[in-house]
Amino acid sequence: MAASAMIIRLAQDHAAALQTLRREALTLHPSAFSADPDLEEKLTLDDWRKRIESAAWFGGLVDGELMAMAALTVEPSKKLRHTGHLASMYVRQNYRGTGLADKLIERILEHAADHFEQVMLTVEAGNSRAIGLYERHGFRPIGGIPRSILVDGKYFDEVMMLLALPRKS
């Protein structure tokens, strides 16, 4: 990873950069995200500030510019609060393979260990590179969702993955 790269928890003042990176991710990799780009396009900066406050968003900054993102969310139900959901993971093309994604996952899992018993995610079944990334960090496939995402008339399956976190003493 580049010496000037760092992983931070995003704050409201990162809303514009996060909005830009998210639009890029949805545009370049529509089958990797369940979000509807048409709906996301309508979100304002205030909407993004609220999103940042409602979840734990992390970013990979290189020379002060946001090059990677991921969110850790939780369902509001007390029955489900023991499970964090890793979502919106994206690293810009020119920073893939640099270790930035690994550092981002490590930071998210550090945060998750203080709040959850397990972390769950879904990943497009054909994205072997992302699946390998998650497996390196201990996630294991627990099932699949056939025809989960529909993009331009083509269906994409998703793999559900889970990581049980060590219990805090």
BALOLUM-941505 format. One line per 3 residues: number of its first residue (from 1); their letters; for each residue z, x, y of N, C-alpha, C. Coordinates in steps of 0.05 Angstrom, whole numbers, plus 5000, padded with zeros to 4 digits. Example, Ala and Ser with C-alpha at 12.3 -4.5 7.8 and 13.67 -1.06 7.14 Angstrom:
% BALOLUM-941505
1> AS> 5156 5264 4886 5156 5246 4910 5156 5264 4934 | 5142 5257 4955 5143 5273 4979 5157 5258 5001
% end
This chain:
% BALOLUM-941505
1> MAA> 5000 5017 4977 5000 5000 5000 5000 5018 5025 | 4986 5010 5045 4984 5025 5070 5012 5029 5082 | 5016 5053 5093 5042 5060 5104 5051 5040 5126
4> SAM> 5032 5028 5140 5039 5010 5162 5042 4981 5153 | 5041 4976 5127 5044 4949 5117 5073 4942 5112 | 5080 4917 5119 5107 4908 5113 5107 4878 5107
7> IIR> 5127 4870 5092 5130 4842 5084 5152 4830 5100 | 5147 4807 5113 5167 4794 5129 5168 4764 5123 | 5190 4752 5130 5192 4723 5129 5179 4713 5156
10> LAQ> 5160 4696 5154 5146 4686 5177 5163 4667 5194 | 5160 4669 5220 5174 4652 5239 5154 4635 5255 | 5164 4618 5271 5147 4599 5286 5126 4614 5303
13> DHA> 5132 4638 5312 5113 4652 5329 5090 4664 5313 | 5090 4661 5286 5068 4669 5269 5049 4646 5263 | 5054 4622 5275 5039 4598 5268 5009 4601 5271
16> AAL> 5000 4613 5292 4971 4616 5297 4958 4634 5276 | 4971 4656 5271 4961 4675 5251 4961 4663 5223 | 4982 4648 5216 4983 4635 5190 4961 4613 5188
19> QTL> 4957 4598 5209 4936 4577 5209 4909 4590 5204 | 4903 4612 5217 4878 4626 5215 4874 4636 5186 | 4895 4649 5175 4893 4660 5148 4890 4638 5128
22> RRE> 4904 4616 5131 4902 4594 5113 4874 4581 5113 | 4863 4578 5137 4835 4568 5139 4816 4586 5124 | 4819 4612 5128 4802 4631 5114 4805 4628 5083
25> ALT> 4829 4626 5074 4834 4623 5045 4821 4598 5034 | 4824 4576 5048 4812 4551 5038 4782 4551 5039 | 4771 4564 5059 4742 4566 5062 4729 4584 5041
28> LHP> 4741 4608 5037 4730 4627 5018 4736 4622 4989 | 4758 4608 4984 4766 4604 4956 4775 4575 4952 | 4757 4556 4955 4766 4527 4954 4777 4519 4927
31> SAF> 4769 4531 4905 4780 4523 4879 4807 4535 4873 | 4817 4553 4890 4843 4565 4886 4865 4549 4899 | 4858 4530 4915 4879 4515 4930 4874 4485 4927
34> SAD> 4895 4470 4924 4892 4441 4922 4890 4428 4949 | 4897 4442 4970 4896 4431 4997 4868 4423 5006 | 4866 4402 5021 4840 4392 5031 4835 4405 5058
37> PDL> 4814 4422 5059 4808 4436 5084 4803 4416 5108 | 4791 4393 5102 4786 4374 5124 4813 4364 5136 | 4833 4360 5119 4859 4351 5129 4873 4374 5144
40> EEK> 4872 4398 5132 4885 4421 5144 4873 4429 5171 | 4847 4424 5174 4833 4430 5199 4845 4415 5222 | 4856 4391 5216 4868 4374 5237 4896 4382 5245
43> LTL> 4909 4400 5230 4936 4408 5237 4937 4424 5262 | 4956 4418 5279 4960 4432 5304 4978 4455 5300 | 4981 4472 5321 5000 4494 5319 5028 4483 5316
46> DDW> 5035 4461 5329 5061 4449 5325 5065 4441 5296 | 5044 4430 5283 5046 4423 5255 5052 4448 5238 | 5039 4470 5245 5043 4496 5230 5071 4506 5235
49> RKR> 5081 4503 5259 5109 4512 5265 5128 4496 5247 | 5123 4470 5244 5140 4454 5227 5138 4462 5198 | 5114 4469 5189 5110 4478 5162 5126 4504 5157
52> IES> 5125 4522 5176 5140 4547 5173 5170 4542 5171 | 5179 4522 5186 5208 4516 5185 5216 4501 5160 | 5197 4487 5148 5204 4470 5125 5202 4484 5098
55> AAW> 5193 4509 5098 5191 4525 5073 5196 4554 5081 | 5199 4570 5060 5202 4599 5065 5174 4611 5062 | 5162 4616 5085 5135 4629 5086 5139 4659 5089
58> FGG> 5124 4675 5074 5126 4704 5076 5098 4714 5082 | 5096 4737 5096 5071 4748 5102 5070 4778 5099 | 5047 4788 5093 5042 4817 5092 5028 4825 5117
61> LVD> 5041 4841 5133 5030 4850 5158 5020 4879 5155 | 4996 4884 5165 4985 4911 5166 4978 4917 5195 | 4990 4937 5206 4986 4943 5234 4990 4919 5252
64> GEL> 5010 4902 5244 5017 4879 5259 5000 4854 5255 | 4980 4856 5238 4962 4834 5232 4968 4822 5205 | 4969 4795 5204 4974 4781 5179 4951 4783 5160
67> MAM> 4956 4797 5137 4935 4801 5117 4941 4787 5090 | 4965 4776 5087 4972 4763 5063 4993 4742 5069 | 4994 4721 5052 5014 4699 5057 5021 4687 5030
70> AAL> 5045 4675 5030 5054 4658 5008 5077 4642 5017 | 5081 4619 5005 5103 4601 5012 5120 4596 4987 | 5146 4593 4992 5165 4585 4971 5176 4558 4980
73> TVE> 5170 4537 4965 5178 4510 4973 5197 4499 4953 | 5210 4477 4960 5229 4463 4942 5225 4433 4946 | 5228 4419 4925 5227 4389 4926 5253 4379 4938
76> PSK> 5252 4357 4953 5277 4348 4966 5297 4336 4947 | 5289 4327 4923 5307 4315 4904 5328 4335 4894 | 5353 4326 4894 5374 4344 4884 5370 4350 4854
79> KLR> 5356 4334 4840 5350 4338 4812 5331 4361 4808 | 5315 4368 4828 5294 4388 4826 5300 4413 4843 | 5321 4414 4858 5326 4436 4876 5332 4463 4863
82> HTG> 5335 4464 4838 5340 4489 4824 5313 4504 4819 | 5291 4491 4825 5264 4503 4821 5250 4508 4847 | 5243 4533 4852 5226 4539 4875 5197 4538 4866
85> HLA> 5179 4533 4885 5151 4531 4879 5136 4552 4896 | 5124 4571 4883 5108 4591 4896 5080 4579 4901 | 5072 4579 4926 5046 4566 4933 5032 4581 4955
88> SMY> 5007 4574 4959 4992 4585 4982 4989 4615 4982 | 4990 4627 4959 4987 4657 4956 4959 4665 4963 | 4956 4684 4982 4929 4693 4989 4932 4721 5001
91> VRQ> 4914 4739 4993 4912 4765 5005 4883 4770 5013 | 4879 4779 5037 4851 4784 5046 4838 4804 5028 | 4812 4800 5024 4796 4816 5005 4800 4846 5008
94> NYR> 4799 4856 5032 4801 4885 5036 4829 4897 5030 | 4849 4879 5025 4876 4889 5018 4884 4883 4989 | 4865 4872 4974 4870 4867 4945 4869 4894 4931
97> GTG> 4887 4898 4912 4888 4923 4897 4903 4945 4911 | 4915 4939 4934 4930 4959 4949 4960 4958 4944 | 4969 4938 4929 4998 4935 4924 5011 4915 4942
100> LAD> 4995 4905 4962 5006 4886 4981 5015 4860 4967 | 4999 4850 4948 5006 4825 4934 5032 4829 4918 | 5034 4852 4905 5059 4858 4889 5083 4858 4907
103> KLI> 5081 4871 4930 5104 4872 4949 5111 4844 4959 | 5091 4828 4964 5095 4801 4973 5110 4785 4952 | 5101 4787 4927 5115 4773 4905 5144 4783 4902
106> ERI> 5147 4809 4903 5174 4820 4900 5193 4809 4922 | 5184 4808 4946 5200 4797 4968 5207 4768 4964 | 5187 4753 4956 5191 4724 4950 5211 4720 4928
109> LEH> 5209 4736 4907 5228 4733 4885 5256 4742 4893 | 5259 4762 4910 5285 4769 4921 5298 4745 4935 | 5282 4732 4952 5291 4708 4966 5298 4686 4946
112> AAD> 5280 4681 4927 5284 4660 4907 5309 4663 4891 | 5316 4688 4885 5340 4693 4868 5365 4684 4882 | 5365 4682 4908 5389 4672 4923 5390 4642 4925
115> HFE> 5368 4628 4917 5366 4599 4922 5359 4583 4897 | 5347 4595 4877 5337 4580 4855 5344 4592 4828 | 5341 4575 4807 5345 4585 4779 5318 4593 4767
118> QVM> 5296 4582 4778 5270 4588 4767 5249 4584 4789 | 5226 4596 4785 5203 4593 4803 5179 4584 4787 | 5165 4565 4797 5141 4554 4783 5117 4557 4802
121> LTV> 5094 4559 4790 5069 4560 4805 5046 4549 4788 | 5024 4543 4802 4999 4537 4788 4978 4556 4799 | 4960 4563 4781 4939 4582 4789 4913 4573 4775
124> EAG> 4891 4575 4789 4865 4568 4777 4861 4584 4751 | 4854 4570 4730 4853 4581 4703 4833 4604 4701 | 4812 4604 4717 4793 4626 4716 4800 4650 4733
127> NSR> 4822 4650 4746 4830 4671 4764 4848 4691 4749 | 4835 4707 4731 4850 4725 4714 4865 4747 4730 | 4854 4754 4752 4868 4775 4769 4895 4764 4779
130> AIG> 4895 4739 4789 4920 4727 4798 4939 4722 4775 | 4929 4713 4753 4946 4709 4729 4959 4735 4721 | 4943 4756 4721 4954 4783 4714 4976 4791 4734
133> LYE> 4972 4786 4760 4992 4792 4780 5018 4778 4774 | 5017 4752 4769 5041 4737 4763 5054 4746 4737 | 5038 4752 4717 5050 4761 4692 5064 4788 4695
136> RHG> 5053 4805 4712 5067 4831 4718 5095 4827 4729 | 5099 4804 4742 5125 4799 4755 5142 4780 4738 | 5134 4776 4713 5150 4761 4694 5144 4732 4690
139> FRP> 5124 4721 4705 5116 4693 4701 5102 4691 4674 | 5107 4668 4661 5094 4662 4635 5081 4635 4636 | 5057 4633 4624 5044 4606 4623 5061 4586 4608
142> IGG> 5063 4562 4618 5078 4541 4604 5061 4516 4599 | 5037 4517 4608 5019 4494 4604 4995 4495 4622 | 4980 4474 4621 4956 4473 4637 4950 4445 4647
145> IPR> 4934 4444 4668 4926 4419 4680 4896 4418 4680 | 4884 4405 4660 4855 4403 4660 4844 4388 4684 | 4821 4396 4694 4807 4382 4715 4826 4377 4739
148> SIL> 4842 4396 4745 4863 4393 4766 4851 4392 4794 | 4830 4408 4799 4818 4409 4826 4789 4403 4824 | 4779 4387 4842 4751 4379 4843 4739 4390 4869
151> VDG> 4719 4408 4867 4706 4419 4890 4676 4416 4886 | 4663 4403 4904 4634 4399 4904 4624 4390 4877 | 4638 4371 4865 4629 4359 4840 4637 4375 4815
154> KYF> 4650 4397 4818 4658 4414 4795 4688 4415 4792 | 4697 4411 4767 4726 4411 4762 4736 4439 4755 | 4761 4445 4763 4774 4470 4757 4801 4464 4744
157> DEV> 4806 4477 4722 4832 4475 4709 4853 4493 4722 | 4878 4486 4719 4899 4503 4729 4919 4510 4706 | 4931 4533 4709 4951 4542 4690 4978 4540 4705
160> MML> 4997 4528 4692 5024 4526 4703 5040 4551 4692 | 5054 4564 4710 5069 4588 4702 5098 4585 4712 | 5117 4597 4698 5145 4595 4704 5159 4622 4701
163> LAL> 5178 4627 4718 5195 4651 4717 5223 4642 4719 | 5239 4646 4697 5268 4641 4698 5281 4665 4712 | 5297 4659 4732 5310 4680 4748 5337 4687 4736
166> PRK> 5345 4712 4738 5371 4720 4727 5393 4705 4742 | 5414 4697 4728 5436 4683 4740 5452 4702 4758 | 5460 4693 4781 5478 4708 4798 5506 4707 4788
169> S> 5520 4730 4788 5547 4730 4778 5567 4723 4800
% end
